[in-house]
């Protein structure tokens, strides 16, 4: 086996081992705070865990605090061994909330289906982790608050709008540049063909005897 083949195989094995060591990285990102009537809104709640905490038991409670005019703190969704609706949840919320979390329970988000104007208010995600290390037990808690505002129409994203404008401008510029390049190449090819035709014409115009006997060589 040649040296190059062995080197390629070694690099391939290193790449396979490196891919196997890759793990998903948890990133704590804030939730969106604006929703549109009739749409689907994800209430993002993330609680990252360390490698040694992956085996922890997790319990999640989602609360809705209502608006300033109608402040009522109510339990609307839970995760306790599995995602579920509380038995005493109001009919308004039943069937409108879905689990949108991850299998490792670092992302413990939920989504509101068919958003209405009455969904504006304060949402709280309360997470409890239960750890057991031999005879040692430990509990950690975290609460994330989301102030949701519901609008009749989605607000215009100026960044996305500018990106679309720049994309169209770049597309027009590239199209124009391609057209100029095509015209330039066409004219260059046409000139080459004309030059070849002129050369051929001049050659044909030379008498045949001159072609066979170009004349005596000039010597000094």
Secondary structure as GFF3:
##gff-version 3
##sequence-region A 1 220
A	DSSP	alpha_helix	3	20	.	.	.	ID=ss1
A	DSSP	beta_strand	34	36	.	.	.	ID=ss2
A	DSSP	beta_strand	41	43	.	.	.	ID=ss3
A	DSSP	three_ten_helix	51	53	.	.	.	ID=ss4
A	DSSP	beta_strand	57	66	.	.	.	ID=ss5
A	DSSP	beta_strand	71	80	.	.	.	ID=ss6
A	DSSP	beta_strand	83	84	.	.	.	ID=ss7
A	DSSP	beta_strand	97	99	.	.	.	ID=ss8
A	DSSP	beta_strand	110	112	.	.	.	ID=ss9
A	DSSP	three_ten_helix	117	119	.	.	.	ID=ss10
A	DSSP	beta_strand	121	133	.	.	.	ID=ss11
A	DSSP	beta_strand	136	151	.	.	.	ID=ss12
A	DSSP	alpha_helix	158	205	.	.	.	ID=ss13
A	DSSP	alpha_helix	208	212	.	.	.	ID=ss14
###
